[in-house]
Structures are given as C-alpha cells and as structure tokens.
C-alpha cells in the first residue's frame, strides 16, 4: 500500500493530499530511510513522521483498503511521540 494512502486510511493524517505533501517535503522516514508518498508500506514497517514541533513514530500493524473510524487506530502502534523545540519540562 502507498504511504500516503496508509496515512489517510489509518487517520494519522486526515487528507491524502496533506500526507503526500508531508512526505514530499522529506518529513517521513520508513525504516530509517527518507520516504516519498509513493513508497510501498508493509506490515512491520516503522514510520517516523515529523509534524511541525512533534515527531510520531509508529509501527504498521495492519493494512486495509478502507476502514471505519473506530478501527483505524488498530492499523498502527505508537512507538513514541516526541515534542521538539523549547525543551520545557514542566510536565504539561
């Protein structure tokens, strides 16, 4: 499955056009390598996505051509979610 389609169906990114744009700007890695929107995703792959000041790392658990909102989160497992930037560790 294409990376941009996986991101949309899993609802990590809500629109496929946005997923394509994020990938084409070099903000997504698949298994440690820079990925394009057309990169083929397989179960077990690890994705690292940079959103502004946040980095999300997920493992691909399932692939579906379409999914209900309730089942979308089952398609991936969050490995880590890191905030970038001003290093304020005030617990928020």
DSSP file (Angstrom, degrees, kcal/mol; ACC not computed):
  #  RESIDUE AA STRUCTURE BP1 BP2  ACC     N-H-->O    O-->H-N    N-H-->O    O-->H-N    TCO  KAPPA ALPHA  PHI   PSI    X-CA   Y-CA   Z-CA
    1    1 A X              0   0    0      0, 0.0    40,-3.3     0, 0.0     2,-0.0   0.000 360.0 360.0 360.0 141.0    0.0    0.0    0.0
    2    2 A X  B  >  -A   40   0A   0     38,-0.2     4,-2.4     1,-0.1    38,-0.2  -0.347 360.0-123.8 -65.0 146.2    1.2    3.5   -0.8
    3    3 A X  H  > S+     0   0    0     36,-1.8     4,-2.4    34,-0.3     5,-0.2   0.917 109.9  50.9 -56.2 -49.0    2.5    5.6    2.2
    4    4 A X  H  > S+     0   0    0     33,-2.0     4,-1.6     1,-0.2    -1,-0.2   0.876 111.4  48.3 -62.7 -36.8    0.1    8.5    1.5
    5    5 A X  H  > S+     0   0    0     32,-0.3     4,-2.8     2,-0.2     5,-0.3   0.906 110.4  51.4 -69.0 -41.4   -2.9    6.1    1.3
    6    6 A X  H  X S+     0   0    0     -4,-2.4     4,-2.6     1,-0.2     6,-0.3   0.926 108.8  51.0 -59.7 -44.9   -1.9    4.3    4.6
    7    7 A X  H  <>S+     0   0    0     -4,-2.4     6,-1.9     1,-0.2     5,-1.4   0.875 114.3  44.2 -61.9 -37.9   -1.6    7.7    6.4
    8    8 A X  H ><5S+     0   0    0     -4,-1.6     3,-0.9    -5,-0.2    -2,-0.2   0.949 115.5  45.0 -71.5 -50.3   -5.1    8.7    5.2
    9    9 A X  H 3<5S+     0   0    0     -4,-2.8    -2,-0.2     1,-0.3    -3,-0.2   0.869 115.0  47.9 -65.5 -36.7   -6.9    5.4    5.9
   10   10 A X  T 3<5S-     0   0    0     -4,-2.6    -1,-0.3    -5,-0.3    -2,-0.2   0.592 109.1-129.6 -77.5  -9.4   -5.2    5.0    9.3
   11   11 A X  T < 5S+     0   0    0     -3,-0.9     3,-0.2     2,-0.3    -3,-0.2   0.713  72.2 127.7  65.1  24.2   -6.2    8.6   10.0
   12   12 A X  S   <S+     0   0    0     -5,-1.4     2,-0.4     1,-0.3    -4,-0.2   0.899  89.1  21.2 -68.1 -41.6   -2.7    9.6   11.1
   13   13 A X  S    S-     0   0    0     -6,-1.9    -2,-0.3    -9,-0.1    -1,-0.3  -0.998  84.0-143.5-124.7 131.9   -3.1   12.4    8.6
   14   14 A X  S    S+     0   0    0     -2,-0.4     2,-0.4    -3,-0.2    -1,-0.1   0.799  79.0  42.3 -72.2 -30.8   -6.7   13.3    7.6
   15   15 A X     >  -     0   0    0      1,-0.1     4,-2.2    -4,-0.0     3,-0.2  -0.946  68.0-140.5-123.2 140.3   -6.3   14.0    3.9
   16   16 A X  H  > S+     0   0    0     -2,-0.4     4,-2.5     1,-0.2     5,-0.2   0.855 104.4  56.9 -63.3 -36.3   -4.2   12.2    1.3
   17   17 A X  H  > S+     0   0    0      1,-0.2     4,-2.0     2,-0.2    -1,-0.2   0.882 108.6  47.1 -62.9 -37.5   -3.1   15.4   -0.3
   18   18 A X  H  > S+     0   0    0     -3,-0.2     4,-2.6     2,-0.2    -2,-0.2   0.907 110.6  51.8 -69.8 -41.5   -1.6   16.6    3.0
   19   19 A X  H  X S+     0   0    0     -4,-2.2     4,-2.2     1,-0.2    -2,-0.2   0.904 110.4  49.3 -59.7 -41.9    0.1   13.2    3.5
   20   20 A X  H  X S+     0   0    0     -4,-2.5     4,-2.7     2,-0.2    17,-0.2   0.915 111.3  49.1 -63.3 -43.8    1.6   13.5    0.1
   21   21 A X  H  X S+     0   0    0     -4,-2.0     4,-1.2     2,-0.2    -2,-0.2   0.912 110.7  49.5 -64.0 -43.6    2.8   17.0    0.8
   22   22 A X  H  <>S+     0   0    0     -4,-2.6     5,-1.8     1,-0.2     3,-0.3   0.923 114.5  45.6 -61.5 -44.9    4.4   16.0    4.2
   23   23 A X  H ><5S+     0   0    0     -4,-2.2     3,-1.9     1,-0.2     5,-0.4   0.919 110.4  52.7 -64.7 -44.4    6.2   13.0    2.5
   24   24 A X  H 3<5S+     0   0    0     -4,-2.7    -1,-0.2     1,-0.3    -2,-0.2   0.690 102.7  59.7 -69.4 -17.3    7.4   15.1   -0.5
   25   25 A X  T 3<5S-     0   0    0     -4,-1.2    -1,-0.3    -3,-0.3    -2,-0.2   0.385 119.8-109.4 -88.4   3.7    8.9   17.7    1.9
   26   26 A X  T < 5S+     0   0    0     -3,-1.9    -3,-0.2     9,-0.3    -2,-0.1   0.789  82.3 125.1  78.7  28.4   11.1   14.9    3.4
   27   27 A X      < +     0   0    0     -5,-1.8    23,-2.5     8,-0.1     2,-0.4   0.324  55.8  71.7-102.6   7.6    9.4   14.7    6.8
   28   28 A X  E     -B   49   0B   0     -5,-0.4     7,-2.6     7,-0.4     2,-0.4  -0.984  55.8-171.6-128.3 134.0    8.6   11.0    6.7
   29   29 A X  E     -BC  48  34B   0     19,-2.4    19,-2.5    -2,-0.4     2,-0.5  -0.956   9.0-157.3-119.2 142.3   11.0    8.1    7.1
   30   30 A X  E >  S-BC  47  33B   0      3,-2.9     3,-1.7    -2,-0.4    17,-0.2  -0.982  83.2 -17.2-117.7 119.8   10.2    4.4    6.6
   31   31 A X  T 3  S-     0   0    0     15,-3.3    -1,-0.1    -2,-0.5    16,-0.1   0.868 131.2 -51.0  51.6  40.8   12.5    2.0    8.4
   32   32 A X  T 3  S+     0   0    0     14,-0.3     2,-0.4     1,-0.2    -1,-0.3   0.437 117.4 107.8  83.4   0.4   15.1    4.9    8.8
   33   33 A X  E <  S-C   30   0B   0     -3,-1.7    -3,-2.9     1,-0.0    -1,-0.2  -0.907  79.1-102.2-114.5 140.7   15.1    5.9    5.1
   34   34 A X  E     -C   29   0B   0     -2,-0.4     2,-0.4    -5,-0.2    -5,-0.2  -0.321  45.6-152.1 -56.4 135.5   13.5    9.1    3.7
   35   35 A X        -     0   0    0     -7,-2.6    -7,-0.4   -12,-0.1    -9,-0.3  -0.881  11.3-145.8-120.7 146.0   10.2    8.1    2.0
   36   36 A X    >   -     0   0    0     -2,-0.4     3,-1.6   -10,-0.1   -33,-0.2  -0.563  38.9-102.2 -95.1 168.2    8.2    9.5   -0.8
   37   37 A X  T 3  S+     0   0    0      1,-0.3   -33,-2.0   -17,-0.2   -32,-0.3   0.765 122.7  54.7 -62.9 -24.4    4.4    9.5   -0.9
   38   38 A X  T 3  S+     0   0    0    -36,-0.2    -1,-0.3   -35,-0.2   -18,-0.0   0.430  77.2 129.3 -90.4   0.8    4.5    6.5   -3.3
   39   39 A X    <   -     0   0    0     -3,-1.6   -36,-1.8   -37,-0.1     2,-0.4  -0.304  64.6-116.6 -58.0 136.5    6.7    4.4   -1.0
   40   40 A X  B     -A    2   0A   0    -38,-0.2     2,-0.4   -37,-0.1   -38,-0.2  -0.644  28.5-152.6 -81.0 127.7    5.3    0.9   -0.5
   41   41 A X        -     0   0    0    -40,-3.3     2,-0.3    -2,-0.4   -11,-0.0  -0.825  13.1-175.0-104.2 138.3    4.3    0.2    3.1
   42   42 A X    >   -     0   0    0     -2,-0.4     3,-2.0    18,-0.0    18,-0.2  -0.884  39.2 -84.0-126.9 159.9    4.2   -3.4    4.6
   43   43 A X  T 3  S+     0   0    0     -2,-0.3    18,-0.2     1,-0.2     3,-0.1  -0.425 117.4  31.7 -60.9 134.7    3.2   -4.8    7.9
   44   44 A X  T 3  S+     0   0    0     16,-2.6    -1,-0.2     1,-0.4    17,-0.1   0.176  86.5 132.8  99.8 -16.3    6.1   -4.4   10.4
   45   45 A X    <   -     0   0    0     -3,-2.0    15,-2.9    14,-0.1     2,-0.5  -0.330  50.6-136.6 -65.5 150.2    7.4   -1.2    8.8
   46   46 A X  E     - D   0  59B   0     13,-0.2   -15,-3.3    -3,-0.1     2,-0.4  -0.952  16.8-160.7-111.7 128.9    8.3    1.6   11.2
   47   47 A X  E     -BD  30  58B   0     11,-2.9    11,-2.3    -2,-0.5     2,-0.5  -0.869   8.4-165.3-109.4 139.5    7.3    5.1   10.2
   48   48 A X  E     -BD  29  57B   0    -19,-2.5   -19,-2.4    -2,-0.4     2,-0.5  -0.977  14.7-175.6-123.2 115.4    8.8    8.3   11.6
   49   49 A X  E     -BD  28  56B   0      7,-3.0     7,-2.9    -2,-0.5     2,-0.6  -0.942  14.4-151.9-119.3 128.0    6.6   11.4   10.8
   50   50 A X  E     - D   0  55B   0    -23,-2.5     2,-0.6    -2,-0.5     5,-0.2  -0.885  13.0-178.7-102.7 117.9    7.5   15.0   11.7
   51   51 A X  E >   - D   0  54B   0      3,-3.2     3,-3.2    -2,-0.6     2,-0.1  -0.945  58.4 -73.9-110.7 106.8    4.6   17.3   12.2
   52   52 A X  T 3  S-     0   0    0     -2,-0.6    -1,-0.0     1,-0.3     0, 0.0  -0.160 121.2  -2.7  47.5-105.4    5.8   20.8   13.0
   53   53 A X  T 3  S+     0   0    0     -2,-0.1    31,-3.7    -3,-0.1     2,-0.4   0.126 124.7  76.9-104.5  20.5    7.1   20.5   16.6
   54   54 A X  E <   -DE  51  83B   0     -3,-3.2    -3,-3.2    29,-0.3     2,-0.5  -0.985  57.8-158.5-132.9 141.2    6.1   16.9   17.1
   55   55 A X  E     -DE  50  82B   0     27,-3.2    27,-2.9    -2,-0.4     2,-0.5  -0.984  10.9-166.0-118.8 126.4    7.7   13.6   15.9
   56   56 A X  E     -DE  49  81B   0     -7,-2.9    -7,-3.0    -2,-0.5     2,-0.5  -0.945   2.1-167.4-113.4 126.7    5.5   10.5   15.8
   57   57 A X  E     +DE  48  80B   0     23,-3.1    22,-3.2    -2,-0.5    23,-1.6  -0.966  16.5 169.7-114.7 126.7    7.0    7.0   15.4
   58   58 A X  E     -DE  47  78B   0    -11,-2.3   -11,-2.9    -2,-0.5     2,-0.4  -0.932  29.0-135.9-133.5 156.3    4.6    4.2   14.7
   59   59 A X  E     -DE  46  77B   0     18,-2.6    18,-2.2    -2,-0.3     2,-0.5  -0.938  29.6-119.4-109.3 135.8    4.8    0.5   13.6
   60   60 A X  E     + E   0  76B   0    -15,-2.9   -16,-2.6    -2,-0.4    16,-0.3  -0.630  38.5 167.5 -76.3 121.9    2.5   -0.7   10.9
   61   61 A X        +     0   0    0     14,-2.7     2,-0.3    -2,-0.5    15,-0.2   0.782  60.7  10.2-104.1 -38.2    0.2   -3.5   12.3
   62   62 A X        -     0   0    0     13,-1.6     2,-0.4   -20,-0.1    -1,-0.3  -0.969  57.3-147.0-143.3 154.1   -2.5   -3.9    9.7
   63   63 A X        +     0   0    0     -2,-0.3     2,-0.3    -3,-0.1     3,-0.1  -0.995  23.1 168.6-125.4 128.4   -3.2   -2.9    6.1
   64   64 A X        -     0   0    0     -2,-0.4     3,-0.1     1,-0.1   -55,-0.1  -0.985  38.5-136.9-136.1 146.8   -6.8   -2.3    4.9
   65   65 A X  S    S-     0   0    0     -2,-0.3     2,-0.3     1,-0.2    -1,-0.1   0.824  95.1  -2.4 -70.9 -31.1   -8.2   -0.7    1.7
   66   66 A X  S    S-     0   0    0     -3,-0.1     2,-0.3   -56,-0.0    -1,-0.2  -0.972  72.0-173.8-152.4 160.7  -10.7    1.2    3.8
   67   67 A X        -     0   0    0     -2,-0.3     2,-0.2    -3,-0.1     5,-0.0  -0.993  27.3-106.8-155.0 156.0  -11.6    1.2    7.5
   68   68 A X    >>  -     0   0    0     -2,-0.3     4,-1.1     1,-0.1     3,-0.8  -0.490  39.4-110.1 -79.6 156.8  -14.1    2.6   10.0
   69   69 A X  H >> S+     0   0    0      1,-0.2     3,-0.6     2,-0.2     4,-0.5   0.882 118.3  54.0 -54.6 -41.9  -13.1    5.4   12.3
   70   70 A X  H 34 S+     0   0    0      1,-0.2    -1,-0.2     2,-0.1     3,-0.2   0.805 113.0  42.8 -65.5 -29.6  -13.1    3.1   15.3
   71   71 A X  H X4 S+     0   0    0     -3,-0.8     3,-1.3     1,-0.2     4,-0.4   0.558  89.0  88.6 -94.3  -9.3  -10.8    0.5   13.6
   72   72 A X  H X< S+     0   0    0     -4,-1.1     3,-1.7    -3,-0.6     4,-0.2   0.873  82.6  57.2 -59.6 -39.8   -8.3    3.0   12.1
   73   73 A X  G >< S+     0   0    0     -4,-0.5     3,-1.0     1,-0.3    -1,-0.3   0.697  94.4  67.9 -67.7 -17.8   -6.1    3.1   15.2
   74   74 A X  G <  S+     0   0    0     -3,-1.3    -1,-0.3     1,-0.2    -2,-0.2   0.649  84.2  73.9 -73.7 -13.9   -5.7   -0.7   15.0
   75   75 A X  G <  S+     0   0    0     -3,-1.7   -14,-2.7    -4,-0.4   -13,-1.6   0.667 106.6  23.7 -74.7 -15.3   -3.7   -0.3   11.8
   76   76 A X  E <   -E   60   0B   0     -3,-1.0     2,-0.4   -16,-0.3   -16,-0.2  -0.968  64.2-140.2-147.0 161.1   -0.7    1.1   13.7
   77   77 A X  E     -E   59   0B   0    -18,-2.2   -18,-2.6    -2,-0.3     2,-0.4  -0.993  27.9-124.1-123.1 129.0    1.0    1.0   17.1
   78   78 A X  E     +E   58   0B   0     -2,-0.4   -20,-0.3   -20,-0.2     3,-0.1  -0.593  27.0 178.4 -75.1 124.7    2.6    4.2   18.5
   79   79 A X  E     -     0   0B   0    -22,-3.2     2,-0.3    -2,-0.4   -21,-0.2   0.867  67.3 -18.0 -88.8 -48.2    6.3    3.6   19.4
   80   80 A X  E     -E   57   0B   0    -23,-1.6   -23,-3.1     2,-0.0     2,-0.4  -0.991  46.7-156.8-157.7 156.4    7.0    7.1   20.6
   81   81 A X  E     -E   56   0B   0     -2,-0.3     2,-0.4   -25,-0.2   -25,-0.2  -0.955  23.6-176.6-137.2 114.5    5.6   10.7   20.4
   82   82 A X  E     -E   55   0B   0    -27,-2.9   -27,-3.2    -2,-0.4     2,-0.4  -0.928  19.8-141.1-122.2 135.7    8.2   13.4   21.0
   83   83 A X  E     -E   54   0B   0     -2,-0.4   -29,-0.3   -29,-0.2     2,-0.2  -0.785  20.7-155.5 -91.0 136.6    7.9   17.2   21.2
   84   84 A X        +     0   0    0    -31,-3.7     2,-0.6    -2,-0.4   -31,-0.0  -0.626  48.2  37.1-101.8 165.0   10.6   19.2   19.6
   85   85 A X  S    S+     0   0    0     -2,-0.2    -2,-0.0     1,-0.1   -31,-0.0  -0.852  97.9  30.7 114.1-125.4   11.7   22.7   20.4
   86   86 A X  S    S-     0   0    0     -2,-0.6    -1,-0.1     1,-0.1    -2,-0.1   0.304  76.7-137.0 -77.6   9.0   12.0   24.7   23.5
   87   87 A X        +     0   0    0      1,-0.2     2,-0.8    -4,-0.1    -1,-0.1   0.764  39.3 164.0  47.6  37.3   12.8   21.8   25.9
   88   88 A X        -     0   0    0      1,-0.1     2,-0.8     2,-0.0    -1,-0.2  -0.783  18.7-170.5 -87.5 114.7   10.4   23.0   28.7
   89   89 A X        +     0   0    0     -2,-0.8    -1,-0.1     1,-0.2    -2,-0.0  -0.466  37.5 133.0-101.8  59.9   10.0   20.0   31.0
   90   90 A X  S    S-     0   0    0     -2,-0.8    -1,-0.2     1,-0.0    -2,-0.0   0.265  78.6-104.8 -96.6  12.3    7.2   21.4   33.2
   91   91 A X              0   0    0     -3,-0.2    -2,-0.1     1,-0.1    -3,-0.0   0.524 360.0 360.0  84.3   5.2    5.1   18.3   33.0
   92   92 A X              0   0    0     -4,-0.2    -3,-0.1     0, 0.0    -1,-0.1   0.439 360.0 360.0 -91.7 360.0    2.5   19.6   30.5
